[in-house]
Amino acid sequence: MNFSPGTLLSPAVDWLNANWHPVFKLIGLVVETSLDAVEAVLMAMPWYGVIGVVAVAAALLLSLRIAALVLGTLGFCVLNNQWETTMQTLALVTVSVVIAVLIAFPLGVLASRSKRLEAALRPVLDIMQTVPPWVYLIPAVIFFSLGRVPAMMATIIYGIPPMLRLTTLAFKQVPHEMLELGQAMGAPPLTILFKIEMPAAMPTILVGLNQCILMCLAMVVLAGLVGAGGLGAEVTRGLTRMEMGLGLRAGLSIVAVALLLDRLTRAALQGKGRR
């Protein structure tokens, strides 16, 4: 007798599609609207305006090295004729990371305070980080059809585990002496959280945020298979049409975006950019 998980899950999936369709439609509308807003902001100016603003801001707030990196990576995307698709990818990553952090951060804080919750989340996170990334696209497409919304949902889910794990670790590593000092001074729990725990946990939290961003970028690229658009769609198009030039240009643009996001977030969030 062959065991088929799909046979067991199929009735539940059919029930959810039949009874929760308005909920899925509402979620899709919110995600699509947020994505359209971010993409509109990124596309409001021509490429030289966006690069100039970001480079000047990086030079003033971070360092000349980061400003040069902005010019090099984004300029490379322009030379590759991938500017519009790069902005679409950045919009997808931005919205996905924000939602993933909003979910993972509070769960990580709660898990650091509750051993039962941490124990319950651990196997779930293990499975989430073991399952191949493209598997996340299957339920997303089932519930949200093809397009950017299922790509976003799969990306959000894929980006949650590293942020959640490292947030939990960060708060568990806060010295108890610091917490006891705050309690002895009569500080309320929220003050202890934001004034004592957050600064102490910030380095590890930033590592989690960095990993979340890179995970979301990797998933957004893969989500080009379900119509997400952006650089992932260009890679998929180059693969299906056997156009090596198109696939190579899109792939190198992805590398440039990944390098920019990695260095930019590290410098901006850790405050280690040198002028």
C-alpha positions, 0 to 999 in steps of 0.5 A: 500500500502506497502512502500519499500525503497529497491524498490526505491534504487534498480535501483540506486544500479543496475546503480552504479554496472553497471557504476561505477564498475571500480571505485569500483574495483580501490578502492578495489585494493587500500584497498587490497594493503594497507591491504596486506602491513600492514599485511606483516609488522606485520607478518614479524617477529615471535611472540616473535620478535613482542612482544619483539620489541613492549614491549621494545618500550613501556618501553622506550617511555611510561612506564613499566606498558604499556610494561607489558600490551603489554606482557600480552595481546599479550602473551595471544593471543599467548597462545590462539593459535590466533597469526596469526588471531590477526595480521590480525585483527590489520592490518584491524583495522590499515588501517581502522582507518587511512582512517577513520581519513583522512576522518573525521578530515578535515570534522570535521575542516570544520564543526567547521568553517561552521554552515551550514556544521555542520547542514548538517552533524548532521542528517547524523551522527545521522543516521550513529550512530543509524543504527545497525552495521551489516547493513553497511555490506549490501551495502558494500557486494553489491558493493564489493562482499565478503571478506576483502574489504567490511569489510574494507569499512563498518569498515571505515564508522562505525569509521568516526562518533565519530572522526568527531563529536569530532573533530568538538567539539574540534575545536569549544571549542578552546578559541577565545582569542587564535585565535585573538592573532594569527591573531593579530600577523599576523600568516597565517591560517595554522599556526594558525591551527597547532600551536594554534588550534591543541594543544588546541583541542588535548585532545578532538581529542584524545578521538575521535581517541580512540573511532574511534579505538574501533569502528573499532575493534568492526566492524572488528570483526562483519565483520567476517560474510562476510569473513574479516578473523582475530578474527571475522572469528574465532568467526563466525566459533565457532558460526556456528559450535557450538564450544564453546572453539573456540569462547571463545578463539577468544572472549577473544583475542578480549578483550585483543586486545581492552584493549591493543589498548585502553591503548596504544593509550591513553598513547602514544598520551596523553604522560601520560605514567609513567616510 
